Amino acid sequence: MNAKSQVTQVEIFGQTYSVRAVGDTEYIRELSAFVDRKMREVADHAPTVDATKIAILAALNISDEYHQFRTKAEEGDPGRFAVRATRLVERLDEILKAAPPVGVPQPATESIGALRGT
């Protein structure tokens, strides 16, 4: 099944572009907004630089962020993901310890009226 490509109008650094892509047009807009923000950050620090140089510097900044993120992910950065995973495992352990054993019948605690919503 071939997905149909769509043209999405986006604005980056004051210029309108027609971007043809397959998939979610909202995602294309998010990417474009990200690139626009990065270019404006560069322009704030170098206001006299032309748009082409700003685009290249923004691309270098984005590439740097990407490579740092990828390196941390490949090295198993013990940062926030590991901490969150540990907390989730601890919470699951607590829940499992408090849960009744599987296959053991438990006494009913609800009245018939409560089950019917009355």
Buried (B, 14 or more C-beta within 10 A) or exposed (E): EEEEEEEBEBEBBEEEEEBEBEEEBEEBBEBBEEBBEBBBEBBEEEEEBEEEEBBEBBBEBBEEEEEEEEEEEEEEEEEEEEEEEEEEEEEEEEEEEEEEEEEEEEEEEEEEEEEEEE
